[in-house]
């Protein structure tokens, strides 16, 4: 079993674009395709199922943009992403996008056929939420790859000989023979195997080609991976004789899960904090971007708040301002942290940084609070989903609110049990939230819901600090969220087919955006 990582699954990727499950996930899938083809691609067929979410959202929510960037081997925060379609054309790669019945079971399924003058390969992958992916098939053979290890594909008619060779190679985690349209040995490892090993394999007569696929996640998954706990109940049992705080438990979890030191885990979070802080500061200076619905509203909010032209709500108003600033950076193709998704990137960071600044706390306290948020997100990732296409907006903004509530309690000096109580109440308050973006963009009502999620987090944190009874344990609320998500109609799960998405005004906005794009391309 592969356990969630704070930096893989919850706080990340660092990216540009409106949606992590569209932009960042598709870019990661595209990079795997790039490596499978050795970087030489002439023609690509991309198939989306008509019953999935991508059929109606792939262009406007950034799947196309992310895929093109991935095919070109870019990172998710590359400043060229907004123009990736032009760059793919300049690279001489012909791309066709088809809506066809591919019998997809997951709403975010990508079926990609890649050609070069010498070879053809097919990849089927899914976006599982928050930028996370799973490659489920390569060349007709089933597998499960999250991008958290090095893969070496050895196309051969003699798997026994290849397997025998690798018996002498301690660096590998596993080797499997995959029988599909093209059969190959699949080798997983935590390190690049090195030129000598690759040359030895290529020299075997029955080996036709060797493909090396690099990891696309920041934290790799070790062989026989272990974690100290994976539910709140297990965590509390683990902590009975240790008396660690929640942030310390988060650091302990991530260091064991990722096979890194505790200081390395904190260092990674300081880097994440810096990106979040920069997003707030960038947004409050005012952002400019033509292809969006909402402009830089946080600038006006800041001016009117400072001039006391609004109802006094000091901490809450700071949170609203920060949430808005981060969301505006996202919508202007600036760099943000999916936390846990791009669509909900403002809620948790805006709440945590807003409270930390209101309390005049040092950076290190905010970093610890982000570790708390990350650990709560791990429990959600392990037992529910961050994908709005699967669970509605409760999976995105609801999760962000849940994570933020626990973190705020920590900033205020509350204890572990109060943090879990706040998280439970925040997620309880979010159940059933639908996902229905206006104009097929991840801007509105996404901004409102990020603000609501952050406000809810603050309220629930204060309720927990006052020892309100949350009644239902967080573990049970997380499972409930997943079950509720499955009962939300497909039209209300980020498909642009229901809710506010299909109101008269939303459709007028959508047409206006389409006309603007048309004239821009002419």
GIQUI-V79301 format. One record per residue. N is the residue number from 1. RES is the residue in three letters. SS is DSSP state (h for helix, s for strand, l for the rest). NEAR is the number of other C-alpha atoms within 8 Angstrom. D_LAST is the distance of its C-alpha to the last C-alpha in Angstrom with 2 decimals. Layout:
n->N res->RES ss->SS near->NEAR d_last->D_LAST
n->N res->RES ss->SS near->NEAR d_last->D_LAST
This chain:
n->1 res->UNK ss->l near->3 d_last->50.22
n->2 res->UNK ss->l near->5 d_last->47.42
n->3 res->UNK ss->l near->10 d_last->47.83
n->4 res->UNK ss->l near->9 d_last->45.04
n->5 res->UNK ss->l near->12 d_last->44.52
n->6 res->UNK ss->h near->13 d_last->43.78
n->7 res->UNK ss->h near->12 d_last->41.23
n->8 res->UNK ss->h near->13 d_last->39.69
n->9 res->UNK ss->h near->14 d_last->39.68
n->10 res->UNK ss->h near->16 d_last->40.00
n->11 res->UNK ss->s near->13 d_last->38.87
n->12 res->UNK ss->s near->15 d_last->35.87
n->13 res->UNK ss->s near->13 d_last->33.58
n->14 res->UNK ss->s near->10 d_last->32.37
n->15 res->UNK ss->s near->14 d_last->28.63
n->16 res->UNK ss->l near->16 d_last->25.20
n->17 res->UNK ss->l near->15 d_last->23.24
n->18 res->UNK ss->l near->15 d_last->24.01
n->19 res->UNK ss->l near->13 d_last->26.44
n->20 res->UNK ss->h near->17 d_last->29.03
n->21 res->UNK ss->h near->16 d_last->29.65
n->22 res->UNK ss->h near->14 d_last->25.97
n->23 res->UNK ss->h near->20 d_last->24.69
n->24 res->UNK ss->h near->16 d_last->27.93
n->25 res->UNK ss->h near->16 d_last->29.59
n->26 res->UNK ss->h near->16 d_last->26.77
n->27 res->UNK ss->h near->19 d_last->26.53
n->28 res->UNK ss->h near->15 d_last->30.27
n->29 res->UNK ss->h near->13 d_last->30.06
n->30 res->UNK ss->h near->16 d_last->27.41
n->31 res->UNK ss->h near->16 d_last->29.75
n->32 res->UNK ss->h near->12 d_last->32.59
n->33 res->UNK ss->h near->12 d_last->30.58
n->34 res->UNK ss->h near->15 d_last->29.81
n->35 res->UNK ss->h near->12 d_last->33.56
n->36 res->UNK ss->h near->11 d_last->34.59
n->37 res->UNK ss->l near->13 d_last->32.63
n->38 res->UNK ss->l near->8 d_last->33.93
n->39 res->UNK ss->l near->9 d_last->30.43
n->40 res->UNK ss->l near->7 d_last->29.66
n->41 res->UNK ss->l near->11 d_last->27.04
n->42 res->UNK ss->l near->11 d_last->25.12
n->43 res->UNK ss->s near->10 d_last->24.22
n->44 res->UNK ss->s near->13 d_last->24.23
n->45 res->UNK ss->s near->11 d_last->24.71
n->46 res->UNK ss->s near->12 d_last->24.55
n->47 res->UNK ss->s near->12 d_last->26.45
n->48 res->UNK ss->s near->16 d_last->26.72
n->49 res->UNK ss->l near->15 d_last->29.50
n->50 res->UNK ss->l near->10 d_last->28.69
n->51 res->UNK ss->l near->6 d_last->31.64
n->52 res->UNK ss->l near->13 d_last->30.56
n->53 res->UNK ss->l near->13 d_last->28.45
n->54 res->UNK ss->h near->14 d_last->25.65
n->55 res->UNK ss->h near->11 d_last->24.54
n->56 res->UNK ss->h near->8 d_last->23.16
n->57 res->UNK ss->h near->13 d_last->22.46
n->58 res->UNK ss->l near->11 d_last->21.33
n->59 res->UNK ss->l near->9 d_last->17.67
n->60 res->UNK ss->l near->8 d_last->18.10
n->61 res->UNK ss->l near->14 d_last->21.42
n->62 res->UNK ss->l near->14 d_last->20.50
n->63 res->UNK ss->h near->15 d_last->22.24
n->64 res->UNK ss->h near->11 d_last->19.35
n->65 res->UNK ss->h near->15 d_last->18.85
n->66 res->UNK ss->h near->19 d_last->22.62
n->67 res->UNK ss->h near->15 d_last->23.10
n->68 res->UNK ss->h near->13 d_last->20.65
n->69 res->UNK ss->h near->17 d_last->22.43
n->70 res->UNK ss->h near->18 d_last->25.72
n->71 res->UNK ss->h near->13 d_last->25.05
n->72 res->UNK ss->l near->11 d_last->24.45
n->73 res->UNK ss->l near->9 d_last->27.73
n->74 res->UNK ss->l near->10 d_last->26.54
n->75 res->UNK ss->l near->8 d_last->28.55
n->76 res->UNK ss->l near->15 d_last->27.56
n->77 res->UNK ss->l near->9 d_last->27.34
n->78 res->UNK ss->l near->9 d_last->25.19
n->79 res->UNK ss->l near->6 d_last->22.91
n->80 res->UNK ss->l near->6 d_last->20.15
n->81 res->UNK ss->h near->12 d_last->19.89
n->82 res->UNK ss->h near->7 d_last->16.96
n->83 res->UNK ss->h near->8 d_last->14.87
n->84 res->UNK ss->h near->12 d_last->17.00
n->85 res->UNK ss->h near->9 d_last->14.43
n->86 res->UNK ss->h near->7 d_last->13.09
n->87 res->UNK ss->h near->8 d_last->16.78
n->88 res->UNK ss->h near->13 d_last->17.91
n->89 res->UNK ss->h near->9 d_last->15.71
n->90 res->UNK ss->h near->7 d_last->17.09
n->91 res->UNK ss->l near->6 d_last->20.49
n->92 res->UNK ss->l near->7 d_last->20.20
n->93 res->UNK ss->l near->11 d_last->20.80
n->94 res->UNK ss->s near->9 d_last->19.59
n->95 res->UNK ss->s near->8 d_last->19.48
n->96 res->UNK ss->s near->7 d_last->20.01
n->97 res->UNK ss->s near->8 d_last->20.61
n->98 res->UNK ss->s near->8 d_last->23.14
n->99 res->UNK ss->s near->9 d_last->24.92
n->100 res->UNK ss->l near->8 d_last->28.43
n->101 res->UNK ss->l near->8 d_last->32.03
n->102 res->UNK ss->l near->8 d_last->33.21
n->103 res->UNK ss->l near->5 d_last->36.26
n->104 res->UNK ss->l near->9 d_last->35.16
n->105 res->UNK ss->l near->5 d_last->37.82
n->106 res->UNK ss->l near->7 d_last->35.85
n->107 res->UNK ss->l near->12 d_last->32.81
n->108 res->UNK ss->l near->11 d_last->30.91
n->109 res->UNK ss->s near->15 d_last->31.34
n->110 res->UNK ss->s near->11 d_last->29.18
n->111 res->UNK ss->s near->12 d_last->30.05
n->112 res->UNK ss->s near->11 d_last->28.50
n->113 res->UNK ss->s near->11 d_last->29.30
n->114 res->UNK ss->s near->14 d_last->28.78
n->115 res->UNK ss->s near->13 d_last->29.28
n->116 res->UNK ss->l near->11 d_last->29.95
n->117 res->UNK ss->l near->5 d_last->31.62
n->118 res->UNK ss->l near->5 d_last->34.95
n->119 res->UNK ss->l near->6 d_last->34.86
n->120 res->UNK ss->s near->8 d_last->33.48
n->121 res->UNK ss->s near->11 d_last->34.05
n->122 res->UNK ss->s near->12 d_last->33.28
n->123 res->UNK ss->s near->14 d_last->33.23
n->124 res->UNK ss->s near->12 d_last->33.67
n->125 res->UNK ss->s near->13 d_last->33.50
n->126 res->UNK ss->s near->12 d_last->33.45
n->127 res->UNK ss->s near->14 d_last->32.38
n->128 res->UNK ss->s near->13 d_last->35.55
n->129 res->UNK ss->s near->14 d_last->34.45
n->130 res->UNK ss->l near->18 d_last->34.05
n->131 res->UNK ss->l near->18 d_last->32.29
n->132 res->UNK ss->s near->12 d_last->35.19
n->133 res->UNK ss->s near->14 d_last->34.84
n->134 res->UNK ss->s near->12 d_last->37.15
n->135 res->UNK ss->s near->15 d_last->36.65
n->136 res->UNK ss->s near->12 d_last->38.72
n->137 res->UNK ss->s near->13 d_last->38.46
n->138 res->UNK ss->s near->12 d_last->37.83
n->139 res->UNK ss->l near->11 d_last->38.27
n->140 res->UNK ss->l near->10 d_last->40.00
n->141 res->UNK ss->s near->11 d_last->42.54
n->142 res->UNK ss->s near->8 d_last->42.81
n->143 res->UNK ss->s near->8 d_last->42.98
n->144 res->UNK ss->s near->8 d_last->42.31
n->145 res->UNK ss->s near->8 d_last->40.57
n->146 res->UNK ss->l near->9 d_last->39.22
n->147 res->UNK ss->l near->13 d_last->38.11
n->148 res->UNK ss->l near->12 d_last->41.29
n->149 res->UNK ss->l near->13 d_last->43.01
n->150 res->UNK ss->s near->14 d_last->42.59
n->151 res->UNK ss->s near->12 d_last->42.33
n->152 res->UNK ss->s near->12 d_last->43.50
n->153 res->UNK ss->s near->11 d_last->43.00
n->154 res->UNK ss->s near->14 d_last->45.51
n->155 res->UNK ss->s near->12 d_last->44.94
n->156 res->UNK ss->s near->12 d_last->48.46
n->157 res->UNK ss->l near->8 d_last->50.94
n->158 res->UNK ss->l near->8 d_last->53.76
n->159 res->UNK ss->h near->10 d_last->53.04
n->160 res->UNK ss->h near->6 d_last->56.74
n->161 res->UNK ss->h near->7 d_last->56.72
n->162 res->UNK ss->h near->10 d_last->53.64
n->163 res->UNK ss->h near->10 d_last->55.17
n->164 res->UNK ss->h near->8 d_last->58.43
n->165 res->UNK ss->h near->8 d_last->56.75
n->166 res->UNK ss->h near->10 d_last->55.22
n->167 res->UNK ss->l near->7 d_last->58.63
n->168 res->UNK ss->l near->6 d_last->59.32
n->169 res->UNK ss->l near->7 d_last->56.13
n->170 res->UNK ss->l near->6 d_last->56.76
n->171 res->UNK ss->l near->8 d_last->53.23
n->172 res->UNK ss->s near->12 d_last->51.76
n->173 res->UNK ss->s near->10 d_last->51.74
n->174 res->UNK ss->s near->7 d_last->51.66
n->175 res->UNK ss->s near->11 d_last->51.07
n->176 res->UNK ss->s near->7 d_last->50.32
n->177 res->UNK ss->s near->9 d_last->49.91
n->178 res->UNK ss->s near->10 d_last->46.89
n->179 res->UNK ss->l near->9 d_last->47.12
n->180 res->UNK ss->l near->8 d_last->43.91
n->181 res->UNK ss->l near->7 d_last->41.85
n->182 res->UNK ss->l near->8 d_last->42.42
n->183 res->UNK ss->l near->13 d_last->45.43
n->184 res->UNK ss->s near->13 d_last->45.72
n->185 res->UNK ss->s near->16 d_last->47.81
n->186 res->UNK ss->s near->12 d_last->46.03
n->187 res->UNK ss->s near->13 d_last->47.40
n->188 res->UNK ss->s near->12 d_last->46.77
n->189 res->UNK ss->s near->13 d_last->47.76
n->190 res->UNK ss->l near->12 d_last->47.44
n->191 res->UNK ss->l near->7 d_last->47.00
n->192 res->UNK ss->l near->6 d_last->45.32
n->193 res->UNK ss->l near->9 d_last->47.92
n->194 res->UNK ss->l near->6 d_last->47.87
n->195 res->UNK ss->h near->6 d_last->47.61
n->196 res->UNK ss->h near->6 d_last->51.24
n->197 res->UNK ss->h near->8 d_last->51.05
n->198 res->UNK ss->h near->10 d_last->47.78
n->199 res->UNK ss->h near->8 d_last->49.34
n->200 res->UNK ss->h near->8 d_last->52.48
n->201 res->UNK ss->h near->11 d_last->50.55
n->202 res->UNK ss->h near->11 d_last->48.47
n->203 res->UNK ss->l near->7 d_last->51.80
n->204 res->UNK ss->l near->7 d_last->53.08
n->205 res->UNK ss->l near->6 d_last->53.15
n->206 res->UNK ss->l near->7 d_last->51.85
n->207 res->UNK ss->s near->14 d_last->48.77
n->208 res->UNK ss->s near->9 d_last->45.63
n->209 res->UNK ss->s near->8 d_last->43.18
n->210 res->UNK ss->s near->12 d_last->43.00
n->211 res->UNK ss->s near->11 d_last->39.99
n->212 res->UNK ss->s near->11 d_last->40.00
n->213 res->UNK ss->s near->10 d_last->37.93
n->214 res->UNK ss->l near->10 d_last->38.04
n->215 res->UNK ss->l near->11 d_last->38.45
n->216 res->UNK ss->l near->9 d_last->35.46
n->217 res->UNK ss->l near->8 d_last->37.69
n->218 res->UNK ss->l near->8 d_last->39.51
n->219 res->UNK ss->l near->9 d_last->42.94
n->220 res->UNK ss->l near->10 d_last->44.33
n->221 res->UNK ss->l near->11 d_last->46.64
n->222 res->UNK ss->l near->9 d_last->50.06
n->223 res->UNK ss->l near->5 d_last->52.28
n->224 res->UNK ss->l near->4 d_last->54.65
n->225 res->UNK ss->l near->10 d_last->52.74
n->226 res->UNK ss->l near->7 d_last->54.79
n->227 res->UNK ss->l near->9 d_last->54.28
n->228 res->UNK ss->l near->8 d_last->57.05
n->229 res->UNK ss->l near->9 d_last->55.84
n->230 res->UNK ss->l near->11 d_last->52.90
n->231 res->UNK ss->l near->8 d_last->53.87
n->232 res->UNK ss->h near->10 d_last->55.21
n->233 res->UNK ss->h near->7 d_last->58.55
n->234 res->UNK ss->h near->9 d_last->58.78
n->235 res->UNK ss->h near->11 d_last->57.76
n->236 res->UNK ss->h near->8 d_last->60.53
n->237 res->UNK ss->h near->7 d_last->63.04
n->238 res->UNK ss->h near->10 d_last->61.97
n->239 res->UNK ss->l near->9 d_last->62.37
n->240 res->UNK ss->l near->7 d_last->65.81
n->241 res->UNK ss->l near->5 d_last->67.70
n->242 res->UNK ss->l near->6 d_last->65.08
n->243 res->UNK ss->l near->6 d_last->64.20
n->244 res->UNK ss->l near->7 d_last->60.77
n->245 res->UNK ss->l near->8 d_last->58.25
n->246 res->UNK ss->h near->9 d_last->54.98
n->247 res->UNK ss->h near->10 d_last->52.99
n->248 res->UNK ss->h near->8 d_last->55.60
n->249 res->UNK ss->h near->9 d_last->55.33
n->250 res->UNK ss->h near->12 d_last->51.56
n->251 res->UNK ss->h near->12 d_last->52.06
n->252 res->UNK ss->h near->9 d_last->54.78
n->253 res->UNK ss->h near->12 d_last->52.61
n->254 res->UNK ss->h near->14 d_last->49.65
n->255 res->UNK ss->h near->13 d_last->51.89
n->256 res->UNK ss->h near->11 d_last->53.73
n->257 res->UNK ss->h near->13 d_last->50.67
n->258 res->UNK ss->h near->11 d_last->48.72
n->259 res->UNK ss->l near->8 d_last->51.77
n->260 res->UNK ss->l near->10 d_last->51.07
n->261 res->UNK ss->l near->7 d_last->53.38
n->262 res->UNK ss->h near->10 d_last->53.41
n->263 res->UNK ss->h near->6 d_last->52.45
n->264 res->UNK ss->h near->9 d_last->49.43
n->265 res->UNK ss->h near->12 d_last->48.35
n->266 res->UNK ss->h near->11 d_last->48.76
n->267 res->UNK ss->h near->8 d_last->46.92
n->268 res->UNK ss->h near->9 d_last->43.90
n->269 res->UNK ss->h near->11 d_last->44.01
n->270 res->UNK ss->h near->10 d_last->44.27
n->271 res->UNK ss->h near->8 d_last->41.02
n->272 res->UNK ss->h near->10 d_last->39.38
n->273 res->UNK ss->h near->11 d_last->40.93
n->274 res->UNK ss->h near->8 d_last->39.46
n->275 res->UNK ss->h near->11 d_last->35.89
n->276 res->UNK ss->h near->12 d_last->36.54
n->277 res->UNK ss->h near->9 d_last->38.13
n->278 res->UNK ss->h near->8 d_last->35.26
n->279 res->UNK ss->h near->14 d_last->32.82
n->280 res->UNK ss->h near->13 d_last->35.05
n->281 res->UNK ss->h near->9 d_last->35.29
n->282 res->UNK ss->h near->11 d_last->31.57
n->283 res->UNK ss->h near->16 d_last->30.75
n->284 res->UNK ss->h near->12 d_last->33.42
n->285 res->UNK ss->h near->7 d_last->31.99
n->286 res->UNK ss->l near->9 d_last->28.78
n->287 res->UNK ss->l near->12 d_last->25.51
n->288 res->UNK ss->l near->7 d_last->22.00
n->289 res->UNK ss->l near->8 d_last->18.92
n->290 res->UNK ss->l near->4 d_last->15.97
n->291 res->UNK ss->l near->7 d_last->15.29
n->292 res->UNK ss->l near->11 d_last->18.76
n->293 res->UNK ss->l near->7 d_last->21.03
n->294 res->UNK ss->l near->7 d_last->24.03
n->295 res->UNK ss->l near->8 d_last->24.44
n->296 res->UNK ss->l near->12 d_last->27.32
n->297 res->UNK ss->h near->9 d_last->30.22
n->298 res->UNK ss->h near->14 d_last->32.84
n->299 res->UNK ss->h near->11 d_last->33.02
n->300 res->UNK ss->h near->8 d_last->34.24
n->301 res->UNK ss->h near->9 d_last->36.54
n->302 res->UNK ss->h near->10 d_last->38.12
n->303 res->UNK ss->h near->8 d_last->38.72
n->304 res->UNK ss->h near->10 d_last->40.33
n->305 res->UNK ss->h near->10 d_last->42.34
n->306 res->UNK ss->h near->7 d_last->43.74
n->307 res->UNK ss->l near->6 d_last->44.60
n->308 res->UNK ss->l near->8 d_last->46.34
n->309 res->UNK ss->l near->7 d_last->44.29
n->310 res->UNK ss->l near->6 d_last->44.19
n->311 res->UNK ss->l near->5 d_last->46.91
n->312 res->UNK ss->l near->6 d_last->48.64
n->313 res->UNK ss->l near->6 d_last->47.90
n->314 res->UNK ss->h near->6 d_last->47.80
n->315 res->UNK ss->h near->9 d_last->47.14
n->316 res->UNK ss->h near->9 d_last->44.98
n->317 res->UNK ss->h near->10 d_last->42.84
n->318 res->UNK ss->h near->11 d_last->42.37
n->319 res->UNK ss->h near->16 d_last->41.29
n->320 res->UNK ss->h near->12 d_last->38.76
n->321 res->UNK ss->h near->12 d_last->37.33
n->322 res->UNK ss->h near->16 d_last->37.14
n->323 res->UNK ss->h near->18 d_last->35.61
n->324 res->UNK ss->h near->14 d_last->32.89
n->325 res->UNK ss->h near->18 d_last->32.20
n->326 res->UNK ss->h near->16 d_last->31.86
n->327 res->UNK ss->h near->12 d_last->29.57
n->328 res->UNK ss->h near->14 d_last->27.28
n->329 res->UNK ss->h near->15 d_last->27.17
n->330 res->UNK ss->h near->14 d_last->26.23
n->331 res->UNK ss->h near->13 d_last->23.41
n->332 res->UNK ss->l near->11 d_last->22.03
n->333 res->UNK ss->l near->11 d_last->22.13
n->334 res->UNK ss->l near->10 d_last->25.43
n->335 res->UNK ss->l near->12 d_last->28.39
n->336 res->UNK ss->s near->15 d_last->30.72
n->337 res->UNK ss->s near->15 d_last->33.50
n->338 res->UNK ss->s near->18 d_last->33.27
n->339 res->UNK ss->s near->15 d_last->36.56
n->340 res->UNK ss->l near->16 d_last->37.02
n->341 res->UNK ss->l near->18 d_last->33.32
n->342 res->UNK ss->l near->16 d_last->30.13
n->343 res->UNK ss->l near->13 d_last->30.09
n->344 res->UNK ss->l near->15 d_last->33.58
n->345 res->UNK ss->l near->16 d_last->33.32
n->346 res->UNK ss->l near->16 d_last->34.47
n->347 res->UNK ss->h near->16 d_last->37.59
n->348 res->UNK ss->h near->15 d_last->40.07
n->349 res->UNK ss->h near->13 d_last->39.14
n->350 res->UNK ss->h near->16 d_last->38.87
n->351 res->UNK ss->h near->17 d_last->42.24
n->352 res->UNK ss->h near->14 d_last->44.01
n->353 res->UNK ss->h near->12 d_last->42.85
n->354 res->UNK ss->h near->13 d_last->43.38
n->355 res->UNK ss->h near->13 d_last->46.94
n->356 res->UNK ss->h near->13 d_last->47.72
n->357 res->UNK ss->h near->8 d_last->46.75
n->358 res->UNK ss->h near->9 d_last->48.61
n->359 res->UNK ss->l near->6 d_last->51.69
n->360 res->UNK ss->l near->6 d_last->51.23
n->361 res->UNK ss->l near->9 d_last->51.50
n->362 res->UNK ss->l near->7 d_last->50.96
n->363 res->UNK ss->h near->6 d_last->48.04
n->364 res->UNK ss->h near->7 d_last->50.30
n->365 res->UNK ss->h near->10 d_last->51.05
n->366 res->UNK ss->h near->14 d_last->47.36
n->367 res->UNK ss->h near->12 d_last->47.03
n->368 res->UNK ss->h near->10 d_last->49.97
n->369 res->UNK ss->h near->14 d_last->48.47
n->370 res->UNK ss->h near->12 d_last->45.25
n->371 res->UNK ss->h near->13 d_last->47.52
n->372 res->UNK ss->h near->15 d_last->49.06
n->373 res->UNK ss->h near->13 d_last->45.71
n->374 res->UNK ss->h near->14 d_last->44.83
n->375 res->UNK ss->h near->11 d_last->48.09
n->376 res->UNK ss->h near->12 d_last->47.65
n->377 res->UNK ss->h near->13 d_last->44.22
n->378 res->UNK ss->h near->14 d_last->45.93
n->379 res->UNK ss->h near->13 d_last->48.14
n->380 res->UNK ss->h near->12 d_last->45.18
n->381 res->UNK ss->h near->12 d_last->43.29
n->382 res->UNK ss->h near->10 d_last->46.49
n->383 res->UNK ss->h near->9 d_last->47.34
n->384 res->UNK ss->l near->10 d_last->44.24
n->385 res->UNK ss->l near->13 d_last->40.46
n->386 res->UNK ss->l near->15 d_last->37.68
n->387 res->UNK ss->l near->13 d_last->35.03
n->388 res->UNK ss->h near->14 d_last->33.87
n->389 res->UNK ss->h near->12 d_last->32.95
n->390 res->UNK ss->h near->10 d_last->36.69
n->391 res->UNK ss->h near->17 d_last->38.39
n->392 res->UNK ss->l near->18 d_last->36.17
n->393 res->UNK ss->h near->13 d_last->35.69
n->394 res->UNK ss->h near->17 d_last->39.42
n->395 res->UNK ss->h near->14 d_last->38.74
n->396 res->UNK ss->l near->15 d_last->36.36
n->397 res->UNK ss->h near->15 d_last->37.38
n->398 res->UNK ss->h near->15 d_last->40.85
n->399 res->UNK ss->h near->14 d_last->41.39
n->400 res->UNK ss->h near->15 d_last->40.14
n->401 res->UNK ss->h near->17 d_last->42.57
n->402 res->UNK ss->h near->16 d_last->45.37
n->403 res->UNK ss->h near->15 d_last->44.85
n->404 res->UNK ss->h near->18 d_last->44.62
n->405 res->UNK ss->h near->17 d_last->47.78
n->406 res->UNK ss->h near->18 d_last->49.84
n->407 res->UNK ss->h near->14 d_last->48.55
n->408 res->UNK ss->h near->16 d_last->49.31
n->409 res->UNK ss->h near->17 d_last->52.86
n->410 res->UNK ss->h near->13 d_last->53.26
n->411 res->UNK ss->h near->12 d_last->52.06
n->412 res->UNK ss->l near->6 d_last->54.62
n->413 res->UNK ss->l near->6 d_last->57.42
n->414 res->UNK ss->l near->10 d_last->57.76
n->415 res->UNK ss->l near->10 d_last->59.07
n->416 res->UNK ss->h near->9 d_last->57.67
n->417 res->UNK ss->h near->6 d_last->58.80
n->418 res->UNK ss->h near->14 d_last->57.25
n->419 res->UNK ss->h near->17 d_last->53.90
n->420 res->UNK ss->h near->10 d_last->54.05
n->421 res->UNK ss->h near->14 d_last->55.11
n->422 res->UNK ss->h near->19 d_last->52.19
n->423 res->UNK ss->h near->19 d_last->49.74
n->424 res->UNK ss->h near->14 d_last->51.34
n->425 res->UNK ss->h near->11 d_last->51.19
n->426 res->UNK ss->h near->15 d_last->47.57
n->427 res->UNK ss->h near->16 d_last->46.49
n->428 res->UNK ss->h near->8 d_last->48.80
n->429 res->UNK ss->l near->7 d_last->47.02
n->430 res->UNK ss->l near->11 d_last->43.61
n->431 res->UNK ss->l near->10 d_last->44.46
n->432 res->UNK ss->l near->11 d_last->42.30
n->433 res->UNK ss->l near->9 d_last->39.23
n->434 res->UNK ss->l near->10 d_last->36.22
n->435 res->UNK ss->s near->10 d_last->32.62
n->436 res->UNK ss->l near->15 d_last->30.09
n->437 res->UNK ss->l near->15 d_last->27.03
n->438 res->UNK ss->h near->16 d_last->25.21
n->439 res->UNK ss->h near->10 d_last->21.54
n->440 res->UNK ss->h near->11 d_last->22.02
n->441 res->UNK ss->l near->12 d_last->22.08
n->442 res->UNK ss->l near->13 d_last->25.19
n->443 res->UNK ss->l near->15 d_last->25.71
n->444 res->UNK ss->l near->9 d_last->27.74
n->445 res->UNK ss->l near->10 d_last->30.47
n->446 res->UNK ss->h near->11 d_last->30.57
n->447 res->UNK ss->h near->12 d_last->31.32
n->448 res->UNK ss->h near->8 d_last->34.12
n->449 res->UNK ss->h near->9 d_last->35.55
n->450 res->UNK ss->h near->14 d_last->35.57
n->451 res->UNK ss->h near->14 d_last->37.48
n->452 res->UNK ss->h near->8 d_last->39.77
n->453 res->UNK ss->h near->14 d_last->40.40
n->454 res->UNK ss->h near->18 d_last->41.35
n->455 res->UNK ss->h near->12 d_last->43.52
n->456 res->UNK ss->h near->12 d_last->45.17
n->457 res->UNK ss->h near->17 d_last->45.90
n->458 res->UNK ss->h near->13 d_last->47.64
n->459 res->UNK ss->h near->8 d_last->49.68
n->460 res->UNK ss->h near->13 d_last->50.76
n->461 res->UNK ss->h near->16 d_last->51.65
n->462 res->UNK ss->h near->10 d_last->53.95
n->463 res->UNK ss->h near->10 d_last->55.42
n->464 res->UNK ss->h near->15 d_last->56.21
n->465 res->UNK ss->h near->10 d_last->57.71
n->466 res->UNK ss->l near->6 d_last->59.94
n->467 res->UNK ss->l near->7 d_last->60.88
n->468 res->UNK ss->l near->7 d_last->59.40
n->469 res->UNK ss->l near->6 d_last->60.01
n->470 res->UNK ss->l near->10 d_last->56.85
n->471 res->UNK ss->l near->4 d_last->58.92
n->472 res->UNK ss->l near->7 d_last->56.56
n->473 res->UNK ss->l near->9 d_last->56.22
n->474 res->UNK ss->h near->11 d_last->52.74
n->475 res->UNK ss->h near->10 d_last->52.97
n->476 res->UNK ss->h near->8 d_last->53.45
n->477 res->UNK ss->h near->12 d_last->50.64
n->478 res->UNK ss->h near->13 d_last->48.19
n->479 res->UNK ss->h near->10 d_last->49.24
n->480 res->UNK ss->h near->8 d_last->49.06
n->481 res->UNK ss->h near->15 d_last->45.46
n->482 res->UNK ss->h near->12 d_last->44.56
n->483 res->UNK ss->h near->8 d_last->46.47
n->484 res->UNK ss->h near->11 d_last->44.92
n->485 res->UNK ss->h near->13 d_last->41.43
n->486 res->UNK ss->h near->9 d_last->42.23
n->487 res->UNK ss->h near->6 d_last->43.25
n->488 res->UNK ss->l near->12 d_last->40.03
n->489 res->UNK ss->l near->7 d_last->38.05
n->490 res->UNK ss->h near->7 d_last->35.02
n->491 res->UNK ss->h near->10 d_last->32.90
n->492 res->UNK ss->h near->15 d_last->33.87
n->493 res->UNK ss->s near->17 d_last->33.21
n->494 res->UNK ss->l near->13 d_last->29.59
n->495 res->UNK ss->l near->15 d_last->28.14
n->496 res->UNK ss->l near->14 d_last->26.31
n->497 res->UNK ss->l near->10 d_last->28.71
n->498 res->UNK ss->l near->10 d_last->31.30
n->499 res->UNK ss->h near->9 d_last->32.62
n->500 res->UNK ss->h near->9 d_last->30.40
n->501 res->UNK ss->h near->14 d_last->27.30
n->502 res->UNK ss->h near->11 d_last->27.84
n->503 res->UNK ss->l near->8 d_last->28.95
n->504 res->UNK ss->h near->6 d_last->27.39
n->505 res->UNK ss->h near->6 d_last->26.02
n->506 res->UNK ss->h near->12 d_last->24.62
n->507 res->UNK ss->h near->11 d_last->22.72
n->508 res->UNK ss->h near->8 d_last->21.34
n->509 res->UNK ss->h near->11 d_last->20.25
n->510 res->UNK ss->h near->11 d_last->18.64
n->511 res->UNK ss->h near->8 d_last->16.63
n->512 res->UNK ss->h near->8 d_last->15.62
n->513 res->UNK ss->h near->11 d_last->14.46
n->514 res->UNK ss->h near->8 d_last->12.47
n->515 res->UNK ss->h near->8 d_last->10.71
n->516 res->UNK ss->h near->9 d_last->10.13
n->517 res->UNK ss->h near->9 d_last->8.74
n->518 res->UNK ss->h near->8 d_last->6.38
n->519 res->UNK ss->h near->7 d_last->5.10
n->520 res->UNK ss->h near->6 d_last->5.57
n->521 res->UNK ss->h near->5 d_last->3.81
n->522 res->UNK ss->l near->4 d_last->0.00
